[in-house]
Amino acid sequence: MVNNKLSPRVDRETPSEREIDILKLMAEGYTSKEIAEQLFISENTVEAHRKSLFYKLGARNVANLIYKAIEKGHIKIKK
């Protein structure tokens, strides 16, 4: 019997670290193009992460996405 230990199961409902980075920049009002430039990734990659965030958080629009991210503790409001 072969013992195939895989990496720990990734929670498909929790945003990845990169998605959180993008979420924070979205909350600050940056466009996908600006986020791509800041993170040194393509705009298409940013769009893919945004799509994933909408799915994972069950959001309908950007305002709802940010609201749900705050509500679930993924991002915090600066005071």
C-alpha positions as CSV (number, residue, x, y, z in Angstrom):
1,M,0.0,0.0,0.0
2,V,1.4,3.4,-1.0
3,N,1.0,6.3,1.4
4,N,0.2,9.3,-0.7
5,K,0.2,12.2,1.6
6,L,-1.1,15.2,-0.2
7,S,-0.7,18.8,1.0
8,P,-3.4,19.9,3.4
9,R,-6.8,20.3,1.8
10,V,-7.3,23.8,0.5
11,D,-10.6,25.4,1.6
12,R,-12.3,26.4,-1.6
13,E,-14.5,28.9,0.2
14,T,-11.7,30.9,1.8
15,P,-10.0,33.5,-0.3
16,S,-6.3,32.9,-0.9
17,E,-3.6,35.3,0.3
18,R,-3.3,36.8,-3.2
19,E,-7.1,37.2,-3.4
20,I,-7.0,39.0,-0.1
21,D,-4.3,41.3,-1.5
22,I,-6.5,42.1,-4.5
23,L,-9.6,42.5,-2.3
24,K,-7.8,45.1,-0.1
25,L,-6.7,47.1,-3.1
26,M,-10.3,46.9,-4.6
27,A,-11.6,48.3,-1.2
28,E,-9.2,51.2,-1.6
29,G,-10.7,52.0,-5.0
30,Y,-8.0,50.7,-7.3
31,T,-8.9,49.5,-10.8
32,S,-8.0,46.1,-12.1
33,K,-5.3,47.7,-14.2
34,E,-3.8,49.6,-11.3
35,I,-3.9,46.4,-9.1
36,A,-2.1,44.5,-11.8
37,E,0.6,47.1,-12.0
38,Q,1.1,47.2,-8.2
39,L,1.2,43.4,-7.9
40,F,3.3,42.8,-11.0
41,I,0.7,40.5,-12.5
42,S,-1.5,40.7,-15.7
43,E,-4.8,42.4,-15.7
44,N,-6.3,39.0,-16.8
45,T,-5.0,37.4,-13.6
46,V,-6.5,40.2,-11.5
47,E,-9.9,39.6,-13.3
48,A,-9.6,35.8,-12.6
49,H,-9.0,36.5,-8.9
50,R,-11.9,39.0,-8.8
51,K,-14.2,36.4,-10.4
52,S,-13.1,33.8,-7.8
53,L,-13.7,36.3,-5.0
54,F,-17.3,36.9,-6.2
55,Y,-17.9,33.2,-6.2
56,K,-16.3,32.4,-2.9
57,L,-18.0,35.2,-1.0
58,G,-21.3,34.9,-2.9
59,A,-21.3,38.6,-3.9
60,R,-23.4,40.2,-6.5
61,N,-21.4,43.4,-7.1
62,V,-18.2,45.1,-5.8
63,A,-20.0,46.9,-2.9
64,N,-21.5,43.6,-1.8
65,L,-18.1,41.9,-2.1
66,I,-16.4,44.4,0.1
67,Y,-19.3,44.3,2.6
68,K,-19.1,40.5,2.8
69,A,-15.3,40.5,3.1
70,I,-15.5,42.9,6.1
71,E,-18.4,40.9,7.6
72,K,-16.4,37.7,7.4
73,G,-13.2,39.3,8.7
74,H,-11.1,39.0,5.5
75,I,-10.4,42.7,5.5
76,K,-10.6,45.3,8.2
77,I,-11.7,48.9,8.2
78,K,-9.0,51.4,9.1
79,K,-10.0,53.8,11.9
